[in-house]
Amino acid sequence: MLFNKLREYKLSYEVYNFFQRKALMHNIPLFKKYGIKKKYYQSISSQDFVRLNGEKNKYDVVDSREFLSEHPKFKSLPQSYQESLLDWSRNGYAILEHFFSEEEITEFNDEIDRLIQSKKAKWQYGNKIMFAIHDSKTLKDAGDRGRLTSILGMLMDKKVNLFQSINFLDGSQQRTHSDSIHMTTFPLGNLIAVWVALEDIQPDSGPLHYYPGSHKLPYILNEDFGNLSSKLKLGDKDYNDYENKIQDVLESNNFQKKVFLPRKGDILIWHANLLHGGEIQTNPNASRKSMVFHYYSEDVICYHEITERPTLFL
Ligand SMILES: O=C(O)CCC(=O)C(=O)O
């Protein structure tokens, strides 16, 4: 209780961050580039960028259907991948079927079992294994596969770096959100995510859902749900208030929800601002083995809007 109270004060993590210079130094040249008067360990939020105009990503400006095929990587991809990727600008997601082979998926699942059995798996937020890539070369290599990062780099039109992984054995049942409230960048939009099906996904297991086209909505950041902080203290809203705001946004727009029911080895790539979440798991016995990778683009300020912390690259 007291610990949670302390966490509301920026100083609590600024002191910790002071000793994490190496993990935070990525922001230092970018603060300089954008004229942000901050130390590497200080809190940072969208409020620090209000007077700046961040460049938009290429395919948020021009249509991938017109220009993506000019990319040297594009022609080497299977026809079905090309079709899905061409709609990146319009949809904010792409589905690549059979991306990982049966053997690769078995290797990933065995590795996760091993992490769980050896108690190396870091369970957080209920049922999520966070950052398994820090404990497993196999899983890190899975997210770092050149044939994957080259596609992500093509969509972002810049190099991307794997930042985080999440492993699930069952559904997250997480309400609809955009990743940009958790992993935020300046300029906005420099995050990209991949969802990997580690088994055939059943409708009653709490599959991933997403709203095609919703990435074009304005980004919902702290100010948009009244969560402004003061010099010393974080805003007084909680994550539930953010989720309610997203629900309001969805209710006042007309996006059609889609539910992802992939086969083992299929992947879904999504845009930094695509609204998505986990369906309710209606079968309590169903598993939903899956893995998410989040990547930041190179040379952008990386932080966490909801907690106003700069991102630690550990
Ligand atoms: O897999 C899910 O149910 C949700 C995953 C998600 O929202 C995320 O990783 O950002």
The ligand as an SDF file (V2000), in Angstrom:
LIG
                    3D

 10  9  0  0  0  0  0  0  0  0999 V2000
   -2.6840  -11.3150  -26.4760 O   0  0  0  0  0  0  0  0  0  0  0  0
   -3.5100  -10.5930  -25.9420 C   0  0  0  0  0  0  0  0  0  0  0  0
   -4.5760  -11.0190  -25.4960 O   0  0  0  0  0  0  0  0  0  0  0  0
   -3.2420   -9.1200  -25.8020 C   0  0  0  0  0  0  0  0  0  0  0  0
   -1.8290   -8.7780  -26.0810 C   0  0  0  0  0  0  0  0  0  0  0  0
   -1.5970   -7.3260  -25.9940 C   0  0  0  0  0  0  0  0  0  0  0  0
   -2.4890   -6.5440  -25.8410 O   0  0  0  0  0  0  0  0  0  0  0  0
   -0.2590   -6.7700  -26.1190 C   0  0  0  0  0  0  0  0  0  0  0  0
    0.7210   -7.5180  -26.0000 O   0  0  0  0  0  0  0  0  0  0  0  0
   -0.1200   -5.5550  -26.3240 O   0  0  0  0  0  0  0  0  0  0  0  0
  1  2  2  0
  2  3  1  0
  2  4  1  0
  4  5  1  0
  5  6  1  0
  6  7  2  0
  6  8  1  0
  8  9  2  0
  8 10  1  0
M  END
$$$$
